[in-house]
Structure formats: structure tokens, C-alpha cells
């Protein structure tokens, strides 16, 4: 499944505690998404948005991991947008993160 955040297509959901982006992989912009609502009419809420550092990241060990919680009836998932080094500099990746944070205002942002 994919979710469109801004004009970017994020893939997921991936398990937060089982996903790792290694240093030799392309960096990503990630979104922690809470899915709630009815199965035929789901509601998606942006819990957090960030970028992976150049040295990679294990999401289970992420410093914000304890803050990534849903309310009863929601399930959390990790969505990724690939930002290859040949296409995005670290500064451009951070600009995208900031733009999406302004647009979705985590942890309250509903994806419409």
C-alpha cells in the first residue's frame, strides 16, 4: 500500500520495530502513520515525520520511539519515501521533512 504525503508517494506500512535503514542503503524520509476508523473508511493520522541520518537508523532504537503511540483503535505503521543520494542532498531531505511537518502538523495531521 502507498500513501501520498504532499506530492510524494510513501510505501508501507512496515513494522516500526522490525525496520532498519542501513548506512549503505538510500536515506529515506519516513512517516509514522496511525490508521484508525472503519475498515471500509480508514482514517490516517500523521504521528511523526523525519529523515534517516546518513549512518542509518534502527527505528526500534529511534530517540522518539516512545512518543510514537496511537489511541485505542489505531494501529501504527512506518511509511518510507526513498531519497537516493544522487537525487536528494541531506539539506534537500531536511527541507522535505520540514515542508511535510508544516503541512501535516504531527501528531495531529489527518491525511485527506
Phi, psi and omega in degrees: 000154178228154174232140177263120176244119189064231177252019185248135181267114179263139178257151180160195000277147174247154177291130182298312186283349182253000186255139179220138172251116183274161182299330181274000177264163175296136175297160181228158159261132183242155175227130172267119187240133174260127179253125178223197180081189180281155181298329180271351179215066184292154176240130181249130180238133179278116180271320179200154175224138179199181178236145178283140176287163181302328181279002179091177182203139168257115187294332177297331181260007182299140181299337180264003186308319182294339181273349182274086181229149175256170174269165179307135181093355178254149171241143182261144176215160180253128178242141187235142172239117183291128179235075181307142180300331179287344182248332184227127171280169177300322179293319179293323176298316179294323176298319178296317178301312181296320179298314180291325176296318177296320183291320187253348176047061179302144007264016185262350191291120176267134178274120185262000000 
